Amino acid sequence: MENDKLEKKITSGKILKGEVVSNKMEKTLVILVKRFVKHPKYDKYRTLTKRYKAHYDEGEYNVGDNVVIQECNPISKDKRFKIVKS
């Protein structure tokens, strides 16, 4: 029963894939997430990018690594995501 609750808690929130663009802060990574979206009026596809700050406790990440981030409770003013796996 407790195991089911833990799994539901882990899968809540947005899950995004992106690339590490900065690892200069302590326990924080900046992740670049790209989305391929169709414009509603002009029917052209374009790539939208957004940078997220994500928290990590363990592991070593370098610029260029692909990671998966998950939305969580606010950790600081800018950090709303945590690293799930690389």
Residue frames as a rotation matrix with the C-alpha (Angstrom) as fourth column:
MET 1
0.567 0.823 0.000 0.00
0.823 -0.567 0.000 0.00
0.000 0.000 -1.000 0.00
GLU 2
0.518 -0.441 -0.733 2.76
0.097 -0.821 0.563 2.47
-0.850 -0.363 -0.383 0.90
ASN 3
-0.525 -0.760 0.384 4.68
0.437 0.146 0.887 1.52
-0.730 0.633 0.256 -2.23
ASP 4
-0.043 0.609 0.792 1.71
0.991 -0.075 0.111 2.54
0.127 0.790 -0.600 -4.42
LYS 5
0.849 0.364 -0.384 1.52
0.449 -0.879 0.161 5.93
-0.279 -0.309 -0.909 -2.70
LEU 6
0.069 -0.918 -0.391 5.23
0.092 -0.384 0.919 6.53
-0.993 -0.099 0.058 -3.28
GLU 7
-0.571 -0.270 0.775 4.92
0.739 0.243 0.629 5.71
-0.358 0.932 0.060 -6.98
LYS 8
0.419 0.791 0.446 2.00
0.887 -0.461 -0.017 8.11
0.192 0.403 -0.895 -7.41
LYS 9
0.764 -0.167 -0.623 3.91
0.210 -0.849 0.485 10.85
-0.610 -0.501 -0.614 -5.61
ILE 10
-0.288 -0.957 0.041 6.98
0.280 -0.043 0.959 10.37
-0.916 0.288 0.280 -7.80
THR 11
-0.546 0.062 0.835 5.04
0.833 0.148 0.534 10.55
-0.091 0.987 -0.132 -11.08
SER 12
0.590 0.782 -0.200 3.17
0.747 -0.623 -0.231 13.77
-0.305 -0.013 -0.952 -10.28
GLY 13
0.353 -0.424 -0.834 4.28
-0.170 -0.905 0.389 16.97
-0.920 0.005 -0.392 -12.03
LYS 14
0.873 -0.060 -0.484 5.78
-0.488 -0.121 -0.865 17.70
-0.006 0.991 -0.135 -15.42
ILE 15
0.346 -0.809 0.475 8.59
0.299 0.575 0.762 15.51
-0.889 -0.122 0.441 -16.68
LEU 16
0.916 -0.077 -0.394 10.91
-0.367 -0.558 -0.744 17.10
-0.162 0.826 -0.540 -19.25
LYS 17
0.497 -0.804 0.327 14.03
0.793 0.574 0.205 16.04
-0.352 0.158 0.923 -21.15
GLY 18
0.985 -0.170 -0.001 16.83
-0.157 -0.909 -0.385 18.48
0.065 0.380 -0.923 -21.79
GLU 19
0.377 -0.926 -0.013 20.51
0.646 0.272 -0.713 19.23
0.664 0.260 0.701 -22.01
VAL 20
0.521 -0.294 -0.801 22.77
0.702 -0.386 0.598 20.64
-0.485 -0.875 0.005 -19.31
VAL 21
0.588 -0.306 0.749 24.04
0.482 -0.612 -0.628 24.10
0.650 0.730 -0.212 -20.35
SER 22
-0.003 -0.627 0.779 25.57
-0.554 -0.647 -0.523 25.25
0.832 -0.433 -0.346 -17.05
ASN 23
0.578 0.125 -0.806 26.89
0.505 0.721 0.474 23.47
0.641 -0.681 0.354 -13.95
LYS 24
-0.345 -0.823 0.451 28.68
0.180 -0.530 -0.829 26.38
0.921 -0.205 0.331 -12.25
MET 25
0.045 0.426 0.904 26.30
-0.833 -0.484 0.269 26.69
0.552 -0.764 0.333 -9.29
GLU 26
-0.904 -0.372 0.211 26.42
-0.420 0.676 -0.605 24.47
0.082 -0.636 -0.768 -6.23
LYS 27
-0.722 0.603 0.339 23.71
0.332 0.732 -0.595 21.73
-0.607 -0.317 -0.729 -6.33
THR 28
0.371 0.836 -0.405 22.00
-0.093 -0.401 -0.911 23.49
-0.924 0.376 -0.071 -9.27
LEU 29
-0.644 -0.474 0.601 22.07
0.558 0.248 0.792 22.81
-0.524 0.845 0.105 -13.01
VAL 30
-0.141 0.598 -0.789 20.65
-0.615 -0.677 -0.404 24.90
-0.776 0.428 0.463 -15.83
ILE 31
-0.468 0.113 0.876 18.78
0.479 0.866 0.144 22.69
-0.743 0.487 -0.459 -18.29
LEU 32
-0.632 0.261 -0.729 17.82
-0.683 -0.633 0.366 23.73
-0.366 0.729 0.578 -21.85
VAL 33
-0.338 0.628 0.701 14.53
0.367 0.774 -0.516 22.12
-0.867 0.083 -0.492 -22.95
LYS 34
-0.881 0.030 -0.472 13.55
-0.433 -0.451 0.780 22.26
-0.189 0.892 0.410 -26.64
ARG 35
-0.139 0.894 0.426 9.98
0.224 0.447 -0.866 21.89
-0.965 -0.025 -0.262 -27.91
PHE 36
-0.985 -0.088 0.148 8.91
0.156 -0.085 0.984 21.49
-0.074 0.993 0.098 -31.56
VAL 37
-0.316 0.909 -0.271 5.58
0.364 -0.148 -0.920 23.35
-0.876 -0.389 -0.284 -31.91
LYS 38
-0.449 0.290 0.845 3.22
0.868 -0.082 0.490 24.20
0.211 0.953 -0.215 -34.76
HIS 39
-0.965 0.140 -0.223 2.15
-0.081 -0.963 -0.255 27.84
-0.251 -0.228 0.941 -35.05
PRO 40
-0.340 0.915 0.217 -1.66
0.456 0.362 -0.813 28.00
-0.823 -0.178 -0.540 -34.85
LYS 41
0.481 0.577 -0.660 -2.15
-0.220 -0.650 -0.728 30.61
-0.849 0.495 -0.186 -37.57
TYR 42
0.247 -0.485 -0.839 0.70
-0.942 -0.322 -0.091 30.08
-0.226 0.813 -0.536 -40.01
ASP 43
0.960 0.233 0.156 0.99
-0.212 0.967 -0.140 26.26
-0.183 0.101 0.978 -39.75
LYS 44
0.307 -0.926 -0.219 4.77
-0.388 0.089 -0.917 26.43
0.869 0.367 -0.332 -39.60
TYR 45
0.822 -0.129 -0.555 6.77
0.509 0.604 0.613 24.36
0.256 -0.786 0.562 -37.17
ARG 46
0.290 -0.761 0.580 9.38
-0.392 -0.648 -0.653 26.01
0.873 -0.038 -0.486 -34.99
THR 47
-0.006 -0.410 -0.912 11.62
0.715 0.636 -0.290 25.12
0.699 -0.654 0.290 -32.10
LEU 48
0.616 0.205 0.760 10.96
-0.370 -0.777 0.510 26.84
0.695 -0.595 -0.403 -28.78
THR 49
-0.193 -0.736 -0.649 13.60
0.486 0.503 -0.715 26.69
0.852 -0.453 0.261 -26.07
LYS 50
0.685 0.342 0.644 13.36
-0.390 -0.574 0.720 27.36
0.616 -0.744 -0.259 -22.36
ARG 51
-0.421 -0.881 -0.214 15.95
-0.102 0.281 -0.954 27.18
0.901 -0.380 -0.208 -19.59
TYR 52
0.779 0.627 0.018 15.05
-0.147 0.156 0.977 25.60
0.610 -0.763 0.214 -16.24
LYS 53
-0.331 -0.814 0.477 17.09
-0.804 -0.022 -0.595 25.50
0.495 -0.580 -0.647 -13.04
ALA 54
0.634 0.508 -0.583 17.09
-0.213 0.839 0.500 22.03
0.743 -0.193 0.640 -11.50
HIS 55
0.337 -0.439 0.833 18.30
-0.939 -0.093 0.331 20.75
-0.067 -0.894 -0.444 -8.13
TYR 56
0.554 -0.190 -0.811 20.56
-0.055 0.963 -0.264 17.73
0.831 0.191 0.523 -7.60
ASP 57
0.839 -0.246 0.486 22.16
-0.509 -0.037 0.860 16.24
-0.194 -0.969 -0.156 -4.50
GLU 58
0.201 -0.748 0.633 24.41
-0.049 0.637 0.769 13.52
-0.978 -0.186 0.092 -5.84
GLY 59
0.489 -0.097 0.867 26.28
0.795 0.459 -0.398 12.76
-0.359 0.883 0.302 -9.02
GLU 60
-0.342 -0.655 -0.674 28.42
0.092 -0.737 0.670 14.80
-0.935 0.167 0.312 -11.33
TYR 61
0.580 0.599 0.552 26.95
0.669 0.036 -0.742 16.40
-0.464 0.800 -0.380 -14.43
ASN 62
-0.566 -0.801 -0.195 28.86
0.440 -0.494 0.749 18.10
-0.697 0.338 0.633 -17.23
VAL 63
-0.088 0.483 -0.871 27.78
-0.618 -0.713 -0.332 20.55
-0.781 0.509 0.361 -19.91
GLY 64
-0.450 -0.015 -0.893 26.19
-0.859 0.280 0.428 18.63
0.243 0.960 -0.139 -22.79
ASP 65
-0.988 0.127 0.086 24.77
0.087 0.925 -0.369 15.76
-0.127 -0.358 -0.925 -20.71
ASN 66
-0.375 0.926 -0.041 21.16
-0.344 -0.099 0.934 14.79
0.861 0.365 0.356 -21.42
VAL 67
-0.997 0.074 -0.032 18.99
0.052 0.290 -0.956 14.59
-0.062 -0.954 -0.293 -18.30
VAL 68
-0.181 0.983 -0.005 15.36
0.486 0.094 0.869 14.12
0.855 0.155 -0.495 -17.27
ILE 69
-0.978 -0.101 0.180 13.90
-0.088 -0.587 -0.804 16.65
0.187 -0.803 0.566 -14.85
GLN 70
-0.253 0.919 -0.303 10.67
0.775 0.380 0.505 16.52
0.579 -0.107 -0.808 -12.86
GLU 71
-0.123 0.320 0.939 8.58
-0.284 -0.918 0.276 19.30
0.951 -0.232 0.204 -11.37
CYS 72
-0.250 0.030 -0.968 8.54
0.845 0.495 -0.203 19.49
0.473 -0.868 -0.149 -7.56
ASN 73
0.754 0.479 -0.449 7.76
0.650 -0.638 0.412 21.90
-0.090 -0.603 -0.793 -4.76
PRO 74
0.743 -0.484 0.463 9.70
-0.144 -0.790 -0.595 25.18
0.654 0.375 -0.657 -4.90
ILE 75
0.403 -0.718 -0.567 13.23
0.892 0.447 0.068 24.76
0.205 -0.533 0.821 -3.59
SER 76
-0.535 -0.505 -0.677 14.26
0.591 -0.797 0.128 28.41
-0.604 -0.331 0.725 -4.06
LYS 77
-0.111 0.499 -0.859 13.14
-0.330 -0.834 -0.442 31.49
-0.937 0.235 0.257 -5.98
ASP 78
-0.081 -0.013 -0.997 13.98
-0.989 -0.126 0.082 29.97
-0.127 0.992 -0.002 -9.38
LYS 79
-0.887 -0.375 -0.270 14.28
-0.415 0.903 0.111 26.22
0.202 0.211 -0.956 -8.76
ARG 80
0.067 0.957 0.282 11.07
-0.937 0.157 -0.313 24.23
-0.344 -0.243 0.907 -9.33
PHE 81
0.751 0.122 -0.649 12.58
-0.460 0.802 -0.381 21.04
0.474 0.585 0.658 -10.81
LYS 82
0.271 -0.705 0.655 14.82
-0.662 0.357 0.659 18.20
-0.699 -0.612 -0.370 -9.67
ILE 83
-0.345 -0.499 -0.795 17.01
-0.907 0.395 0.145 15.79
0.241 0.771 -0.589 -11.64
VAL 84
0.679 0.617 0.398 15.38
-0.676 0.737 0.011 12.37
-0.287 -0.276 0.917 -12.02
LYS 85
0.500 -0.582 0.641 17.96
0.428 0.810 0.402 10.57
-0.753 0.073 0.654 -14.17
SER 86
0.045 -0.574 -0.818 20.70
-0.623 -0.656 0.426 11.25
-0.781 0.490 -0.387 -16.66
